[in-house]
Amino acid sequence: MTDESTVGADESKKDQKNNVLIASIVTAAVVSAATAAYIVWRKSQVNRGSVDSVQDLLDKAHRTLHILENRLEDLRDSVSLNTSGDGSTVTA
């Protein structure tokens, strides 16, 4: 063997090692992405029931807000009725 053929064989081995290394990295990345996608999908399936409960909480908060608005309006009316007779000006 000449020195040139030895150098060529070493470069070929390095290229093969690099190809195997690149293929391993790509495979690991694909497996990691697939695993992450599966985990996200499973969590979304598990949390699907809690989405309904969040909507229920929002509806309850909306109803409570309307009740508070009605009470505030009643309070304003009450204050305006009480202050209209004594000549003082009160705003709520």
C-alpha positions as CSV (number, residue, x, y, z in Angstrom):
1,M,0.0,0.0,0.0
2,T,1.1,3.5,-0.8
3,D,0.7,6.4,1.4
4,E,-1.9,7.9,-1.0
5,S,-4.1,4.8,-0.8
6,T,-3.9,4.8,3.0
7,V,-5.0,8.4,3.1
8,G,-7.8,7.7,0.7
9,A,-9.0,4.7,2.8
10,D,-8.8,6.9,6.0
11,E,-10.9,9.6,4.4
12,S,-13.5,7.0,3.2
13,K,-13.7,5.7,6.8
14,K,-14.1,9.2,8.1
15,D,-16.9,9.9,5.6
16,Q,-18.7,6.7,6.6
17,K,-18.4,7.6,10.3
18,N,-19.7,11.1,9.6
19,N,-22.6,9.7,7.6
20,V,-23.4,7.3,10.5
21,L,-23.1,10.1,13.0
22,I,-25.4,12.4,10.9
23,A,-27.9,9.6,10.5
24,S,-27.9,8.9,14.2
25,I,-28.4,12.6,15.0
26,V,-31.3,12.9,12.5
27,T,-32.9,9.7,13.9
28,A,-32.6,11.0,17.4
29,A,-34.2,14.3,16.4
30,V,-37.1,12.6,14.6
31,V,-37.7,10.3,17.6
32,S,-37.6,13.2,20.0
33,A,-40.0,15.2,17.9
34,A,-42.4,12.3,17.6
35,T,-42.3,11.7,21.4
36,A,-42.9,15.3,22.1
37,A,-45.9,15.4,19.7
38,Y,-47.3,12.2,21.3
39,I,-47.0,13.7,24.8
40,V,-48.7,17.0,23.7
41,W,-51.5,15.0,22.0
42,R,-52.0,12.8,25.1
43,K,-52.1,15.9,27.3
44,S,-54.7,17.5,25.0
45,Q,-56.8,14.4,25.2
46,V,-56.6,14.3,29.0
47,N,-57.3,18.0,29.3
48,R,-60.2,18.0,26.9
49,G,-62.6,17.6,29.9
50,S,-61.1,20.5,31.8
51,V,-61.8,22.8,28.8
52,D,-65.5,22.4,29.5
53,S,-65.0,23.2,33.1
54,V,-63.1,26.4,32.1
55,Q,-66.0,27.4,29.9
56,D,-68.4,26.7,32.9
57,L,-66.2,29.0,35.1
58,L,-66.3,31.7,32.5
59,D,-70.1,31.5,32.2
60,K,-70.4,31.6,36.0
61,A,-68.2,34.7,36.1
62,H,-70.2,36.3,33.4
63,R,-73.5,35.7,35.3
64,T,-71.9,37.0,38.5
65,L,-70.8,40.2,36.7
66,H,-74.4,40.8,35.5
67,I,-75.7,40.3,39.1
68,L,-73.1,42.8,40.4
69,E,-74.0,45.3,37.7
70,N,-77.7,45.0,38.6
71,R,-76.9,45.5,42.3
72,L,-74.8,48.5,41.5
73,E,-77.6,50.0,39.5
74,D,-80.0,49.4,42.3
75,L,-77.6,51.0,44.8
76,R,-77.2,54.1,42.5
77,D,-81.0,54.3,42.2
78,S,-81.4,54.0,46.0
79,V,-78.7,56.7,46.6
80,S,-80.3,59.1,44.1
81,L,-83.7,58.6,45.7
82,N,-82.4,59.2,49.2
83,T,-80.4,62.3,48.3
84,S,-83.1,63.9,46.1
85,G,-85.2,65.0,49.0
86,D,-82.5,66.8,51.1
87,G,-81.0,69.0,48.4
88,S,-77.5,67.6,48.5
89,T,-75.9,66.2,45.4
90,V,-74.4,62.7,45.7
91,T,-73.2,60.6,42.8
92,A,-72.3,57.0,42.9
